[in-house]
Amino acid sequence: GGGAVAVAAPLEIRLASEAWCCSHRFHILDHDMSAPVVVAALGWSSEAANDPITVAMQLRRVAETYDGIVTQARARAQGRGVQGSSPSSAAGGVGGGGGGGVGGGG
């Protein structure tokens, strides 16, 4: 059996290299696309992904994810009876968005 394949309109897709700034709002293409003519024709320029609203939405999602990680870390620490644990060391990192891959197991 194969994995599910997502299909989305070109205007709802961005390249994997731009996932850091737009994965919450857009689907991410999980194939390498290096043909500049195709990238331009489909509207996948960096300028489109880096508009202020998209970046603001992505930063908000990162902050929400971080808050969730800190909350979970504090709950685990309290469950073990650990006092004064540092949320940043317990968290282990910050997750990103979740647009899902397009063309693969998404």
Phi and psi restraints in degrees (range 20) as a CNS / XPLOR table:
assign (resid 1 and name C) (resid 2 and name N)
       (resid 2 and name CA) (resid 2 and name C) 1.0 -101.1 20.0 2
assign (resid 2 and name N) (resid 2 and name CA)
       (resid 2 and name C) (resid 3 and name N) 1.0 165.9 20.0 2
assign (resid 2 and name C) (resid 3 and name N)
       (resid 3 and name CA) (resid 3 and name C) 1.0 -78.5 20.0 2
assign (resid 3 and name N) (resid 3 and name CA)
       (resid 3 and name C) (resid 4 and name N) 1.0 166.1 20.0 2
assign (resid 3 and name C) (resid 4 and name N)
       (resid 4 and name CA) (resid 4 and name C) 1.0 -68.5 20.0 2
assign (resid 4 and name N) (resid 4 and name CA)
       (resid 4 and name C) (resid 5 and name N) 1.0 144.1 20.0 2
assign (resid 4 and name C) (resid 5 and name N)
       (resid 5 and name CA) (resid 5 and name C) 1.0 -114.9 20.0 2
assign (resid 5 and name N) (resid 5 and name CA)
       (resid 5 and name C) (resid 6 and name N) 1.0 124.9 20.0 2
assign (resid 5 and name C) (resid 6 and name N)
       (resid 6 and name CA) (resid 6 and name C) 1.0 -89.2 20.0 2
assign (resid 6 and name N) (resid 6 and name CA)
       (resid 6 and name C) (resid 7 and name N) 1.0 143.4 20.0 2
assign (resid 6 and name C) (resid 7 and name N)
       (resid 7 and name CA) (resid 7 and name C) 1.0 -124.8 20.0 2
assign (resid 7 and name N) (resid 7 and name CA)
       (resid 7 and name C) (resid 8 and name N) 1.0 130.9 20.0 2
assign (resid 7 and name C) (resid 8 and name N)
       (resid 8 and name CA) (resid 8 and name C) 1.0 -143.8 20.0 2
assign (resid 8 and name N) (resid 8 and name CA)
       (resid 8 and name C) (resid 9 and name N) 1.0 156.0 20.0 2
assign (resid 8 and name C) (resid 9 and name N)
       (resid 9 and name CA) (resid 9 and name C) 1.0 -67.9 20.0 2
assign (resid 9 and name N) (resid 9 and name CA)
       (resid 9 and name C) (resid 10 and name N) 1.0 148.2 20.0 2
assign (resid 9 and name C) (resid 10 and name N)
       (resid 10 and name CA) (resid 10 and name C) 1.0 -52.5 20.0 2
assign (resid 10 and name N) (resid 10 and name CA)
       (resid 10 and name C) (resid 11 and name N) 1.0 -35.1 20.0 2
assign (resid 10 and name C) (resid 11 and name N)
       (resid 11 and name CA) (resid 11 and name C) 1.0 -70.7 20.0 2
assign (resid 11 and name N) (resid 11 and name CA)
       (resid 11 and name C) (resid 12 and name N) 1.0 -11.1 20.0 2
assign (resid 11 and name C) (resid 12 and name N)
       (resid 12 and name CA) (resid 12 and name C) 1.0 -104.5 20.0 2
assign (resid 12 and name N) (resid 12 and name CA)
       (resid 12 and name C) (resid 13 and name N) 1.0 10.6 20.0 2
assign (resid 12 and name C) (resid 13 and name N)
       (resid 13 and name CA) (resid 13 and name C) 1.0 -122.0 20.0 2
assign (resid 13 and name N) (resid 13 and name CA)
       (resid 13 and name C) (resid 14 and name N) 1.0 144.3 20.0 2
assign (resid 13 and name C) (resid 14 and name N)
       (resid 14 and name CA) (resid 14 and name C) 1.0 -133.8 20.0 2
assign (resid 14 and name N) (resid 14 and name CA)
       (resid 14 and name C) (resid 15 and name N) 1.0 160.7 20.0 2
assign (resid 14 and name C) (resid 15 and name N)
       (resid 15 and name CA) (resid 15 and name C) 1.0 -72.0 20.0 2
assign (resid 15 and name N) (resid 15 and name CA)
       (resid 15 and name C) (resid 16 and name N) 1.0 153.6 20.0 2
assign (resid 15 and name C) (resid 16 and name N)
       (resid 16 and name CA) (resid 16 and name C) 1.0 -58.4 20.0 2
assign (resid 16 and name N) (resid 16 and name CA)
       (resid 16 and name C) (resid 17 and name N) 1.0 -32.2 20.0 2
assign (resid 16 and name C) (resid 17 and name N)
       (resid 17 and name CA) (resid 17 and name C) 1.0 -65.1 20.0 2
assign (resid 17 and name N) (resid 17 and name CA)
       (resid 17 and name C) (resid 18 and name N) 1.0 -16.1 20.0 2
assign (resid 17 and name C) (resid 18 and name N)
       (resid 18 and name CA) (resid 18 and name C) 1.0 -105.1 20.0 2
assign (resid 18 and name N) (resid 18 and name CA)
       (resid 18 and name C) (resid 19 and name N) 1.0 4.7 20.0 2
assign (resid 18 and name C) (resid 19 and name N)
       (resid 19 and name CA) (resid 19 and name C) 1.0 -57.5 20.0 2
assign (resid 19 and name N) (resid 19 and name CA)
       (resid 19 and name C) (resid 20 and name N) 1.0 -34.1 20.0 2
assign (resid 19 and name C) (resid 20 and name N)
       (resid 20 and name CA) (resid 20 and name C) 1.0 -59.2 20.0 2
assign (resid 20 and name N) (resid 20 and name CA)
       (resid 20 and name C) (resid 21 and name N) 1.0 -28.0 20.0 2
assign (resid 20 and name C) (resid 21 and name N)
       (resid 21 and name CA) (resid 21 and name C) 1.0 -111.1 20.0 2
assign (resid 21 and name N) (resid 21 and name CA)
       (resid 21 and name C) (resid 22 and name N) 1.0 -2.9 20.0 2
assign (resid 21 and name C) (resid 22 and name N)
       (resid 22 and name CA) (resid 22 and name C) 1.0 -149.3 20.0 2
assign (resid 22 and name N) (resid 22 and name CA)
       (resid 22 and name C) (resid 23 and name N) 1.0 10.7 20.0 2
assign (resid 22 and name C) (resid 23 and name N)
       (resid 23 and name CA) (resid 23 and name C) 1.0 -67.9 20.0 2
assign (resid 23 and name N) (resid 23 and name CA)
       (resid 23 and name C) (resid 24 and name N) 1.0 -19.3 20.0 2
assign (resid 23 and name C) (resid 24 and name N)
       (resid 24 and name CA) (resid 24 and name C) 1.0 -75.9 20.0 2
assign (resid 24 and name N) (resid 24 and name CA)
       (resid 24 and name C) (resid 25 and name N) 1.0 -29.8 20.0 2
assign (resid 24 and name C) (resid 25 and name N)
       (resid 25 and name CA) (resid 25 and name C) 1.0 -99.7 20.0 2
assign (resid 25 and name N) (resid 25 and name CA)
       (resid 25 and name C) (resid 26 and name N) 1.0 -28.7 20.0 2
assign (resid 25 and name C) (resid 26 and name N)
       (resid 26 and name CA) (resid 26 and name C) 1.0 -122.2 20.0 2
assign (resid 26 and name N) (resid 26 and name CA)
       (resid 26 and name C) (resid 27 and name N) 1.0 156.0 20.0 2
assign (resid 26 and name C) (resid 27 and name N)
       (resid 27 and name CA) (resid 27 and name C) 1.0 -73.4 20.0 2
assign (resid 27 and name N) (resid 27 and name CA)
       (resid 27 and name C) (resid 28 and name N) 1.0 151.7 20.0 2
assign (resid 27 and name C) (resid 28 and name N)
       (resid 28 and name CA) (resid 28 and name C) 1.0 -111.9 20.0 2
assign (resid 28 and name N) (resid 28 and name CA)
       (resid 28 and name C) (resid 29 and name N) 1.0 126.6 20.0 2
assign (resid 28 and name C) (resid 29 and name N)
       (resid 29 and name CA) (resid 29 and name C) 1.0 -70.0 20.0 2
assign (resid 29 and name N) (resid 29 and name CA)
       (resid 29 and name C) (resid 30 and name N) 1.0 124.8 20.0 2
assign (resid 29 and name C) (resid 30 and name N)
       (resid 30 and name CA) (resid 30 and name C) 1.0 -96.6 20.0 2
assign (resid 30 and name N) (resid 30 and name CA)
       (resid 30 and name C) (resid 31 and name N) 1.0 19.7 20.0 2
assign (resid 30 and name C) (resid 31 and name N)
       (resid 31 and name CA) (resid 31 and name C) 1.0 -121.4 20.0 2
assign (resid 31 and name N) (resid 31 and name CA)
       (resid 31 and name C) (resid 32 and name N) 1.0 151.2 20.0 2
assign (resid 31 and name C) (resid 32 and name N)
       (resid 32 and name CA) (resid 32 and name C) 1.0 -72.0 20.0 2
assign (resid 32 and name N) (resid 32 and name CA)
       (resid 32 and name C) (resid 33 and name N) 1.0 128.2 20.0 2
assign (resid 32 and name C) (resid 33 and name N)
       (resid 33 and name CA) (resid 33 and name C) 1.0 -126.9 20.0 2
assign (resid 33 and name N) (resid 33 and name CA)
       (resid 33 and name C) (resid 34 and name N) 1.0 101.7 20.0 2
assign (resid 33 and name C) (resid 34 and name N)
       (resid 34 and name CA) (resid 34 and name C) 1.0 -112.5 20.0 2
assign (resid 34 and name N) (resid 34 and name CA)
       (resid 34 and name C) (resid 35 and name N) 1.0 3.9 20.0 2
assign (resid 34 and name C) (resid 35 and name N)
       (resid 35 and name CA) (resid 35 and name C) 1.0 -83.5 20.0 2
assign (resid 35 and name N) (resid 35 and name CA)
       (resid 35 and name C) (resid 36 and name N) 1.0 106.8 20.0 2
assign (resid 35 and name C) (resid 36 and name N)
       (resid 36 and name CA) (resid 36 and name C) 1.0 -56.7 20.0 2
assign (resid 36 and name N) (resid 36 and name CA)
       (resid 36 and name C) (resid 37 and name N) 1.0 -33.5 20.0 2
assign (resid 36 and name C) (resid 37 and name N)
       (resid 37 and name CA) (resid 37 and name C) 1.0 -65.3 20.0 2
assign (resid 37 and name N) (resid 37 and name CA)
       (resid 37 and name C) (resid 38 and name N) 1.0 -43.4 20.0 2
assign (resid 37 and name C) (resid 38 and name N)
       (resid 38 and name CA) (resid 38 and name C) 1.0 -67.7 20.0 2
assign (resid 38 and name N) (resid 38 and name CA)
       (resid 38 and name C) (resid 39 and name N) 1.0 -44.4 20.0 2
assign (resid 38 and name C) (resid 39 and name N)
       (resid 39 and name CA) (resid 39 and name C) 1.0 -58.4 20.0 2
assign (resid 39 and name N) (resid 39 and name CA)
       (resid 39 and name C) (resid 40 and name N) 1.0 -45.2 20.0 2
assign (resid 39 and name C) (resid 40 and name N)
       (resid 40 and name CA) (resid 40 and name C) 1.0 -68.2 20.0 2
assign (resid 40 and name N) (resid 40 and name CA)
       (resid 40 and name C) (resid 41 and name N) 1.0 -42.1 20.0 2
assign (resid 40 and name C) (resid 41 and name N)
       (resid 41 and name CA) (resid 41 and name C) 1.0 -63.3 20.0 2
assign (resid 41 and name N) (resid 41 and name CA)
       (resid 41 and name C) (resid 42 and name N) 1.0 -34.6 20.0 2
assign (resid 41 and name C) (resid 42 and name N)
       (resid 42 and name CA) (resid 42 and name C) 1.0 -89.9 20.0 2
assign (resid 42 and name N) (resid 42 and name CA)
       (resid 42 and name C) (resid 43 and name N) 1.0 -0.4 20.0 2
assign (resid 42 and name C) (resid 43 and name N)
       (resid 43 and name CA) (resid 43 and name C) 1.0 74.8 20.0 2
assign (resid 43 and name N) (resid 43 and name CA)
       (resid 43 and name C) (resid 44 and name N) 1.0 28.9 20.0 2
assign (resid 43 and name C) (resid 44 and name N)
       (resid 44 and name CA) (resid 44 and name C) 1.0 -96.6 20.0 2
assign (resid 44 and name N) (resid 44 and name CA)
       (resid 44 and name C) (resid 45 and name N) 1.0 36.5 20.0 2
assign (resid 44 and name C) (resid 45 and name N)
       (resid 45 and name CA) (resid 45 and name C) 1.0 -75.6 20.0 2
assign (resid 45 and name N) (resid 45 and name CA)
       (resid 45 and name C) (resid 46 and name N) 1.0 154.8 20.0 2
assign (resid 45 and name C) (resid 46 and name N)
       (resid 46 and name CA) (resid 46 and name C) 1.0 -60.1 20.0 2
assign (resid 46 and name N) (resid 46 and name CA)
       (resid 46 and name C) (resid 47 and name N) 1.0 -33.1 20.0 2
assign (resid 46 and name C) (resid 47 and name N)
       (resid 47 and name CA) (resid 47 and name C) 1.0 -61.3 20.0 2
assign (resid 47 and name N) (resid 47 and name CA)
       (resid 47 and name C) (resid 48 and name N) 1.0 -36.6 20.0 2
assign (resid 47 and name C) (resid 48 and name N)
       (resid 48 and name CA) (resid 48 and name C) 1.0 -66.8 20.0 2
assign (resid 48 and name N) (resid 48 and name CA)
       (resid 48 and name C) (resid 49 and name N) 1.0 -37.8 20.0 2
assign (resid 48 and name C) (resid 49 and name N)
       (resid 49 and name CA) (resid 49 and name C) 1.0 -79.0 20.0 2
assign (resid 49 and name N) (resid 49 and name CA)
       (resid 49 and name C) (resid 50 and name N) 1.0 -25.3 20.0 2
assign (resid 49 and name C) (resid 50 and name N)
       (resid 50 and name CA) (resid 50 and name C) 1.0 -98.2 20.0 2
assign (resid 50 and name N) (resid 50 and name CA)
       (resid 50 and name C) (resid 51 and name N) 1.0 24.7 20.0 2
assign (resid 50 and name C) (resid 51 and name N)
       (resid 51 and name CA) (resid 51 and name C) 1.0 -69.3 20.0 2
assign (resid 51 and name N) (resid 51 and name CA)
       (resid 51 and name C) (resid 52 and name N) 1.0 152.5 20.0 2
assign (resid 51 and name C) (resid 52 and name N)
       (resid 52 and name CA) (resid 52 and name C) 1.0 -56.8 20.0 2
assign (resid 52 and name N) (resid 52 and name CA)
       (resid 52 and name C) (resid 53 and name N) 1.0 -36.3 20.0 2
assign (resid 52 and name C) (resid 53 and name N)
       (resid 53 and name CA) (resid 53 and name C) 1.0 -66.5 20.0 2
assign (resid 53 and name N) (resid 53 and name CA)
       (resid 53 and name C) (resid 54 and name N) 1.0 -43.4 20.0 2
assign (resid 53 and name C) (resid 54 and name N)
       (resid 54 and name CA) (resid 54 and name C) 1.0 -63.6 20.0 2
assign (resid 54 and name N) (resid 54 and name CA)
       (resid 54 and name C) (resid 55 and name N) 1.0 -45.8 20.0 2
assign (resid 54 and name C) (resid 55 and name N)
       (resid 55 and name CA) (resid 55 and name C) 1.0 -64.6 20.0 2
assign (resid 55 and name N) (resid 55 and name CA)
       (resid 55 and name C) (resid 56 and name N) 1.0 -40.1 20.0 2
assign (resid 55 and name C) (resid 56 and name N)
       (resid 56 and name CA) (resid 56 and name C) 1.0 -62.8 20.0 2
assign (resid 56 and name N) (resid 56 and name CA)
       (resid 56 and name C) (resid 57 and name N) 1.0 -42.1 20.0 2
assign (resid 56 and name C) (resid 57 and name N)
       (resid 57 and name CA) (resid 57 and name C) 1.0 -62.8 20.0 2
assign (resid 57 and name N) (resid 57 and name CA)
       (resid 57 and name C) (resid 58 and name N) 1.0 -39.5 20.0 2
assign (resid 57 and name C) (resid 58 and name N)
       (resid 58 and name CA) (resid 58 and name C) 1.0 -66.6 20.0 2
assign (resid 58 and name N) (resid 58 and name CA)
       (resid 58 and name C) (resid 59 and name N) 1.0 -43.8 20.0 2
assign (resid 58 and name C) (resid 59 and name N)
       (resid 59 and name CA) (resid 59 and name C) 1.0 -63.8 20.0 2
assign (resid 59 and name N) (resid 59 and name CA)
       (resid 59 and name C) (resid 60 and name N) 1.0 -37.7 20.0 2
assign (resid 59 and name C) (resid 60 and name N)
       (resid 60 and name CA) (resid 60 and name C) 1.0 -63.0 20.0 2
assign (resid 60 and name N) (resid 60 and name CA)
       (resid 60 and name C) (resid 61 and name N) 1.0 -42.3 20.0 2
assign (resid 60 and name C) (resid 61 and name N)
       (resid 61 and name CA) (resid 61 and name C) 1.0 -65.2 20.0 2
assign (resid 61 and name N) (resid 61 and name CA)
       (resid 61 and name C) (resid 62 and name N) 1.0 -40.2 20.0 2
assign (resid 61 and name C) (resid 62 and name N)
       (resid 62 and name CA) (resid 62 and name C) 1.0 -61.9 20.0 2
assign (resid 62 and name N) (resid 62 and name CA)
       (resid 62 and name C) (resid 63 and name N) 1.0 -43.1 20.0 2
assign (resid 62 and name C) (resid 63 and name N)
       (resid 63 and name CA) (resid 63 and name C) 1.0 -62.9 20.0 2
assign (resid 63 and name N) (resid 63 and name CA)
       (resid 63 and name C) (resid 64 and name N) 1.0 -42.2 20.0 2
assign (resid 63 and name C) (resid 64 and name N)
       (resid 64 and name CA) (resid 64 and name C) 1.0 -63.8 20.0 2
assign (resid 64 and name N) (resid 64 and name CA)
       (resid 64 and name C) (resid 65 and name N) 1.0 -40.7 20.0 2
assign (resid 64 and name C) (resid 65 and name N)
       (resid 65 and name CA) (resid 65 and name C) 1.0 -63.9 20.0 2
assign (resid 65 and name N) (resid 65 and name CA)
       (resid 65 and name C) (resid 66 and name N) 1.0 -43.6 20.0 2
assign (resid 65 and name C) (resid 66 and name N)
       (resid 66 and name CA) (resid 66 and name C) 1.0 -61.6 20.0 2
assign (resid 66 and name N) (resid 66 and name CA)
       (resid 66 and name C) (resid 67 and name N) 1.0 -44.6 20.0 2
assign (resid 66 and name C) (resid 67 and name N)
       (resid 67 and name CA) (resid 67 and name C) 1.0 -58.4 20.0 2
assign (resid 67 and name N) (resid 67 and name CA)
       (resid 67 and name C) (resid 68 and name N) 1.0 -41.1 20.0 2
assign (resid 67 and name C) (resid 68 and name N)
       (resid 68 and name CA) (resid 68 and name C) 1.0 -64.8 20.0 2
assign (resid 68 and name N) (resid 68 and name CA)
       (resid 68 and name C) (resid 69 and name N) 1.0 -40.4 20.0 2
assign (resid 68 and name C) (resid 69 and name N)
       (resid 69 and name CA) (resid 69 and name C) 1.0 -64.2 20.0 2
assign (resid 69 and name N) (resid 69 and name CA)
       (resid 69 and name C) (resid 70 and name N) 1.0 -44.4 20.0 2
assign (resid 69 and name C) (resid 70 and name N)
       (resid 70 and name CA) (resid 70 and name C) 1.0 -62.6 20.0 2
assign (resid 70 and name N) (resid 70 and name CA)
       (resid 70 and name C) (resid 71 and name N) 1.0 -43.4 20.0 2
assign (resid 70 and name C) (resid 71 and name N)
       (resid 71 and name CA) (resid 71 and name C) 1.0 -61.0 20.0 2
assign (resid 71 and name N) (resid 71 and name CA)
       (resid 71 and name C) (resid 72 and name N) 1.0 -44.7 20.0 2
assign (resid 71 and name C) (resid 72 and name N)
       (resid 72 and name CA) (resid 72 and name C) 1.0 -63.9 20.0 2
assign (resid 72 and name N) (resid 72 and name CA)
       (resid 72 and name C) (resid 73 and name N) 1.0 -41.7 20.0 2
assign (resid 72 and name C) (resid 73 and name N)
       (resid 73 and name CA) (resid 73 and name C) 1.0 -63.4 20.0 2
assign (resid 73 and name N) (resid 73 and name CA)
       (resid 73 and name C) (resid 74 and name N) 1.0 -41.9 20.0 2
assign (resid 73 and name C) (resid 74 and name N)
       (resid 74 and name CA) (resid 74 and name C) 1.0 -64.6 20.0 2
assign (resid 74 and name N) (resid 74 and name CA)
       (resid 74 and name C) (resid 75 and name N) 1.0 -40.9 20.0 2
assign (resid 74 and name C) (resid 75 and name N)
       (resid 75 and name CA) (resid 75 and name C) 1.0 -64.1 20.0 2
assign (resid 75 and name N) (resid 75 and name CA)
       (resid 75 and name C) (resid 76 and name N) 1.0 -42.0 20.0 2
assign (resid 75 and name C) (resid 76 and name N)
       (resid 76 and name CA) (resid 76 and name C) 1.0 -64.5 20.0 2
assign (resid 76 and name N) (resid 76 and name CA)
       (resid 76 and name C) (resid 77 and name N) 1.0 -42.5 20.0 2
assign (resid 76 and name C) (resid 77 and name N)
       (resid 77 and name CA) (resid 77 and name C) 1.0 -63.3 20.0 2
assign (resid 77 and name N) (resid 77 and name CA)
       (resid 77 and name C) (resid 78 and name N) 1.0 -40.9 20.0 2
assign (resid 77 and name C) (resid 78 and name N)
       (resid 78 and name CA) (resid 78 and name C) 1.0 -67.1 20.0 2
assign (resid 78 and name N) (resid 78 and name CA)
       (resid 78 and name C) (resid 79 and name N) 1.0 -36.7 20.0 2
assign (resid 78 and name C) (resid 79 and name N)
       (resid 79 and name CA) (resid 79 and name C) 1.0 -65.3 20.0 2
assign (resid 79 and name N) (resid 79 and name CA)
       (resid 79 and name C) (resid 80 and name N) 1.0 -29.2 20.0 2
assign (resid 79 and name C) (resid 80 and name N)
       (resid 80 and name CA) (resid 80 and name C) 1.0 -92.1 20.0 2
assign (resid 80 and name N) (resid 80 and name CA)
       (resid 80 and name C) (resid 81 and name N) 1.0 -3.2 20.0 2
assign (resid 80 and name C) (resid 81 and name N)
       (resid 81 and name CA) (resid 81 and name C) 1.0 76.4 20.0 2
assign (resid 81 and name N) (resid 81 and name CA)
       (resid 81 and name C) (resid 82 and name N) 1.0 21.6 20.0 2
assign (resid 81 and name C) (resid 82 and name N)
       (resid 82 and name CA) (resid 82 and name C) 1.0 -82.3 20.0 2
assign (resid 82 and name N) (resid 82 and name CA)
       (resid 82 and name C) (resid 83 and name N) 1.0 129.2 20.0 2
assign (resid 82 and name C) (resid 83 and name N)
       (resid 83 and name CA) (resid 83 and name C) 1.0 -103.7 20.0 2
assign (resid 83 and name N) (resid 83 and name CA)
       (resid 83 and name C) (resid 84 and name N) 1.0 139.1 20.0 2
assign (resid 83 and name C) (resid 84 and name N)
       (resid 84 and name CA) (resid 84 and name C) 1.0 68.6 20.0 2
assign (resid 84 and name N) (resid 84 and name CA)
       (resid 84 and name C) (resid 85 and name N) 1.0 28.7 20.0 2
assign (resid 84 and name C) (resid 85 and name N)
       (resid 85 and name CA) (resid 85 and name C) 1.0 -71.5 20.0 2
assign (resid 85 and name N) (resid 85 and name CA)
       (resid 85 and name C) (resid 86 and name N) 1.0 148.9 20.0 2
assign (resid 85 and name C) (resid 86 and name N)
       (resid 86 and name CA) (resid 86 and name C) 1.0 -86.5 20.0 2
assign (resid 86 and name N) (resid 86 and name CA)
       (resid 86 and name C) (resid 87 and name N) 1.0 121.9 20.0 2
assign (resid 86 and name C) (resid 87 and name N)
       (resid 87 and name CA) (resid 87 and name C) 1.0 -60.2 20.0 2
assign (resid 87 and name N) (resid 87 and name CA)
       (resid 87 and name C) (resid 88 and name N) 1.0 -35.9 20.0 2
assign (resid 87 and name C) (resid 88 and name N)
       (resid 88 and name CA) (resid 88 and name C) 1.0 -68.6 20.0 2
assign (resid 88 and name N) (resid 88 and name CA)
       (resid 88 and name C) (resid 89 and name N) 1.0 -35.9 20.0 2
assign (resid 88 and name C) (resid 89 and name N)
       (resid 89 and name CA) (resid 89 and name C) 1.0 -77.3 20.0 2
assign (resid 89 and name N) (resid 89 and name CA)
       (resid 89 and name C) (resid 90 and name N) 1.0 -32.2 20.0 2
assign (resid 89 and name C) (resid 90 and name N)
       (resid 90 and name CA) (resid 90 and name C) 1.0 -75.4 20.0 2
assign (resid 90 and name N) (resid 90 and name CA)
       (resid 90 and name C) (resid 91 and name N) 1.0 -28.2 20.0 2
assign (resid 90 and name C) (resid 91 and name N)
       (resid 91 and name CA) (resid 91 and name C) 1.0 -69.9 20.0 2
assign (resid 91 and name N) (resid 91 and name CA)
       (resid 91 and name C) (resid 92 and name N) 1.0 -40.5 20.0 2
assign (resid 91 and name C) (resid 92 and name N)
       (resid 92 and name CA) (resid 92 and name C) 1.0 78.3 20.0 2
assign (resid 92 and name N) (resid 92 and name CA)
       (resid 92 and name C) (resid 93 and name N) 1.0 0.1 20.0 2
assign (resid 92 and name C) (resid 93 and name N)
       (resid 93 and name CA) (resid 93 and name C) 1.0 143.1 20.0 2
assign (resid 93 and name N) (resid 93 and name CA)
       (resid 93 and name C) (resid 94 and name N) 1.0 174.7 20.0 2
assign (resid 93 and name C) (resid 94 and name N)
       (resid 94 and name CA) (resid 94 and name C) 1.0 -119.7 20.0 2
assign (resid 94 and name N) (resid 94 and name CA)
       (resid 94 and name C) (resid 95 and name N) 1.0 132.2 20.0 2
assign (resid 94 and name C) (resid 95 and name N)
       (resid 95 and name CA) (resid 95 and name C) 1.0 -84.8 20.0 2
assign (resid 95 and name N) (resid 95 and name CA)
       (resid 95 and name C) (resid 96 and name N) 1.0 167.3 20.0 2
assign (resid 95 and name C) (resid 96 and name N)
       (resid 96 and name CA) (resid 96 and name C) 1.0 -106.0 20.0 2
assign (resid 96 and name N) (resid 96 and name CA)
       (resid 96 and name C) (resid 97 and name N) 1.0 -152.0 20.0 2
assign (resid 96 and name C) (resid 97 and name N)
       (resid 97 and name CA) (resid 97 and name C) 1.0 -79.5 20.0 2
assign (resid 97 and name N) (resid 97 and name CA)
       (resid 97 and name C) (resid 98 and name N) 1.0 -144.2 20.0 2
assign (resid 97 and name C) (resid 98 and name N)
       (resid 98 and name CA) (resid 98 and name C) 1.0 -169.9 20.0 2
assign (resid 98 and name N) (resid 98 and name CA)
       (resid 98 and name C) (resid 99 and name N) 1.0 46.7 20.0 2
assign (resid 98 and name C) (resid 99 and name N)
       (resid 99 and name CA) (resid 99 and name C) 1.0 -68.4 20.0 2
assign (resid 99 and name N) (resid 99 and name CA)
       (resid 99 and name C) (resid 100 and name N) 1.0 -26.7 20.0 2
assign (resid 99 and name C) (resid 100 and name N)
       (resid 100 and name CA) (resid 100 and name C) 1.0 86.4 20.0 2
assign (resid 100 and name N) (resid 100 and name CA)
       (resid 100 and name C) (resid 101 and name N) 1.0 148.2 20.0 2
assign (resid 100 and name C) (resid 101 and name N)
       (resid 101 and name CA) (resid 101 and name C) 1.0 -79.3 20.0 2
assign (resid 101 and name N) (resid 101 and name CA)
       (resid 101 and name C) (resid 102 and name N) 1.0 151.2 20.0 2
assign (resid 101 and name C) (resid 102 and name N)
       (resid 102 and name CA) (resid 102 and name C) 1.0 -114.8 20.0 2
assign (resid 102 and name N) (resid 102 and name CA)
       (resid 102 and name C) (resid 103 and name N) 1.0 128.6 20.0 2
assign (resid 102 and name C) (resid 103 and name N)
       (resid 103 and name CA) (resid 103 and name C) 1.0 97.2 20.0 2
assign (resid 103 and name N) (resid 103 and name CA)
       (resid 103 and name C) (resid 104 and name N) 1.0 -3.7 20.0 2
assign (resid 103 and name C) (resid 104 and name N)
       (resid 104 and name CA) (resid 104 and name C) 1.0 -138.3 20.0 2
assign (resid 104 and name N) (resid 104 and name CA)
       (resid 104 and name C) (resid 105 and name N) 1.0 -144.4 20.0 2
assign (resid 104 and name C) (resid 105 and name N)
       (resid 105 and name CA) (resid 105 and name C) 1.0 -77.3 20.0 2
assign (resid 105 and name N) (resid 105 and name CA)
       (resid 105 and name C) (resid 106 and name N) 1.0 -0.8 20.0 2
